[in-house]
Amino acid sequence: MQLTFKGGVHPPDSKELSMDRAIRRAKAPKRVVILMSQHIGAPCKPVVEIGQQVKMGEVIGAPQGFVSAPIHSSVSGKIIAIGSFLSATGRYSPAVVIENDFQDEWVYLNERPDYQSLLIDQLKHMVKEAGIVGMGGAAFPTHVKLSPPKEKPIDTVIINGIECEPYLTADYRLMLQNPREIIEGSKIIMKILDVKKAIIGIENNKPEAIKVMKEAAASESEITVLGLEVKYPQGAEKMLIKSALDRKVPPRGLPMDVGVVVQNVGTSVAIYEAVRYGKPLIERVVTVSGGAINYPANLIVRIGTPIADIIEECGNFKTIVSKVIVGGPMMGFSVCDLDIPVTKGISGIIAMPATGLVHVDDFKNCIRCGRCLDACPMGLMPSMLSVTSERGFYEMAKEYNLFDCFECGSCTFVCPSRRPIVQFIRLAKSLVKP
Amino acid sequence: MVQIIDKNRLIVSTSPHFRCEESTRHIIWSVVLALQPASFMSVYFFGPMAVAILTISIFSAVVCEYGYQKLLRKKVTIDDGSAVLTGLLLGLTLPPSVPMYIPVIGSFVAIVVAKQLFGGFGFNIFNPALIGRAFLQVSFPKLMTTWFEPTAWLESAATFFLVDAKTTATPLGVLKEEGLQRLLELSGNYMNLYTNLLFGNRAGSLGETSVVALALGAAFLLYRRYISWRIPISYLVTAGLLAWVFGGKDELFTGNPVIHLMTGGIILCAFFMATDYVTSPLEWRGQILFGVGCGFIAMLIRLKGGYPEGVMFSVLLMNCFTPLIDRSFRPKVFGTAEKRGPAS
């Protein structure tokens, strides 16, 4: 019996395109567009002025409130514009544009070879100052997750190496190439949360990663590596906790309600680098893949790089492109413009050719086949949600637990009538109050 | 440098950006395929009349759908196969010698009244083919209960179109009117009776007679997971149990469930009609309740009602309850009623 959860789907994973491409550093772009809203929570406020010189790692956006994370310059150079820019979500966000002088001059980085002796509060402060957010996609400020209220005792940390989205291999490569950093990062997380148990969850279709991580964790008695069933959305926090620990987060609850904090492997590395080298989060690993990309790759990309630059670095398109997706194909955003910059939460850039069932224009009536009920990992009735929303009965959609849906897309993936169920759900969510 | 692309050609839509290959059309045509063994057996047993009835039934169903949608300027959806399936199912439930206007009327009622007037495929409350058949049974009771011996069409030129063939009663009719003993006498012994029922060598509606052919199609659908076992099995188990308990002549627990399950239209109904996605419940407990309800009503009619056969009304009556069942049985939302640690 494999460790798993109920529901879910098996989309073709297409990871072979990029899984053997070692992570390499992308060329620094001529200019970066750094959005001030790269995380869940309040956008940052620019603290620089046009014409000002900045160094790599210098704070250019100050956090507003607790649920927010500072934003740093990813290049050294001159601020040439501050304004409103289109983000991958289709919304505009305040942004700072910096022209790269290619000097790569860093601000002073406070290296701490003695980081193991640091106090919890110091560590937490370093994570916060480094602007670290969840790098799996949701981009929730990490220091908030690491500060659970006293009444929610945490006993387990889960390090998420699932990467269940098709095409994405960034976390996989990270586990193969940086296992030490992931383990050290996990230990820092455990120390901050005062937890004695950590689990690294990896899908069983990545035996190499399981092997490497097991070797790296061999000397750590508190860290176990678990192989979990290959199924989308295994990497969703609630599903991962169910699979790894057999605990169920209550509806609308958070992992901390069942004593768990989940952190992505990428976040773990970022935490290690922030604590050990004082390095803020100014770059991340991005998988560039999809049937329309000439040379799929896993690249370390500076935050703020326009995706057009990255696509060019990967040999451009080899065929007609119908969609460029930022994130994974199941939950990511398709973009209308290739000048959109990379943000902290973007794990992939997927260019899809105009073949296959990438885009479906027309849809049919719901025939109540029930496939979406079987696919829904949350135990909802997506068919009813889509039908009520389609008819405009948004309040009725609420009775079908509208707000428990986290939009994984499993229902829409399996729907034989090709109904845009998630779209109907989003529409309803935007029109009624929870 | 390669030209990047024309921005205007980038498609923007919400996630997921991937769909599985399965389509409604494919599912429906697979059900049509699954009915082919039964259709073939109907032609074998009832000859050219079976071909004519099935063809006319399917053809008129498709024409009705096309005509209605054209007339109301709706999108024509005959390619999804649902009209073909309805026509085929209706044809398979008709007696072998009905005049040719019968399938036409039946198809019209099924497609236009039971399906399109309710909003089309996906919105009908009742199984269209069964509504068509119910309409015919109530309107033309004589024509709809005239049965012929199987393979009578092979006997002579005169009986080729079943015009002069000898009429007979269905096994269920015999069972109801004269009892099990008479049914046995007609076949000789149990072995013969069961073999005849299994292969379909008996009087009845076109597609309902051959249990083997129907089982073949049902197995295909179950294997491909186009239907689940829940409705048909709960249906058959309930009907079988009731037949065993109450089907005996005088005493309880002396009935013969095997005969009840192999005669009439119960196999066809349980696997191909009660399982209709549109008109059956969504959730698994609801589906089992639906199947149990069908089995109960079918046996109530067979044992206590005026008609020898009750499967058609059993499914139609349970169709009424589908919305109610759906409201009562919903899947459990992930994480509900699960608390960790001491209850506060």
Interface residues (C-beta under 8 A of the other chain):
Chain A: K6 V9 P11 G90 P166 K238 K242 R247 K248 V249 P250 P251 G253 D257 V258 G259 A308 I311 E312 N316 F317 I320 V321 S322 K323 V324 I325 G327 P329 M330 M331 G332 F333 S334 V335 C336 D337 L338 I350 M352 L357 V358 H359 V360 K364 N365 C366 I367 R368 C369 G370 R371 L373 C376 P377 M378 G379 L380 M381 S383 M384 Y400 N401 D404 E407 G409 T412 F413 V414 C415 P416 S417 R418 P420 V422 Q423 R426
Chain B: M1 V2 I4 I5 K7 R9 L10 I11 V12 S13 T14 S15 P16 H17 F18 R19 C20 E21 E22 S23 T24 H26 I27 T77 D80 G119 G120 F121 G122 F123 Y277 V278 S280 L282 E283 D326 R330 P331 K332 V333 F334 G335 T336 E338 K339 R340
